[in-house]
């Protein structure tokens, strides 16, 4: 059985997030954009929060209202061929997002939004003892790591990446890799495997 992730979900989330960013950069409230574009607040909220894929006429109307060219809007939508094999996200790069403007006490940090077409997923919590040792390994699929506690170095082939508490790393598991904990204290990592199915 092959599980195919919906590519449109990635694009829907990306479009909504970008529209919200542009609207806020214009200092417009959702109601202002609704009034100027002729699209209801409820529909705009669903689009911005990635809950619905906007119709082409709706998207064009929103972009026209925000004075954004359609080609410029999609210019930085990245395709698979641009994936360099890994993505290192420092905690300082995480982006605070608010899913619904009316929510209180819900603080989301967008860490990574990456499309993967065919995969199964496995999630583990890994504790790495101080000065632990292991040879580099390779795995099918992709891996996402979130460093919950401690500081480590992550060896990806010939690269050494420094990860501090709160940092994350996404990479192609086929690259030989191993975490290095050169401290006396344990390090704890959340590990998510996206395993390609053939």
C-alpha positions, 0 to 999 in steps of 0.5 A: 500500500502506498500512502500519498501525501496531498501536495495541495495541502502543502501549497494551500498552507503556503499560499495562506501563510503568504497572504497573511504575511502580506496583509499584515505588512500592509497593516490591514486587518482581516476585515479591511481586506474583506471589505476591499476585496469583496471576499467574506471574512470567514472565507479569507480566514479559512484561506489564510489558515490553510483550511481551504484552497482559494479559487483562482478568481478569489486568489486574483482578487486578493492579490489585486487588492494587496497590489501583488503580481501573481508571478511575484507571489509564486516566485519563491514557492520551492520545488523538490529539485531545489531541496539541497539534501538538508534544512537546518532551522535555528530556533531564532528562525522559527516563525510565530504564527497565529492560526485564528485572529480571535484565538487566545493562548494558542502560540504556534511556532512554524518550524518546517513546512516541507512537501514529501510525496510518498512516505510513512512516518515514525516518531521517536524520542531519542536520549543520547548519553554524554560521549555516546558513540555510533558510526554514521548510518544511512536510511531510506526517506527523510528525517526531522530532528528537534533538539529538546534538551542539550547541545550536540553536533550533527555529522551529515556526510562531511558537514558538522552542524551545531545544534542547540536546545530548540534547534531542528534539522530536516535532511535526506536520510540517505546522507550518512549521518550521526549525532555527536554528544561531546558533553557529559549531560544527556541530550534529548531529541525528537526524531521523526522519520518519513520513510519512502514506500516503494 
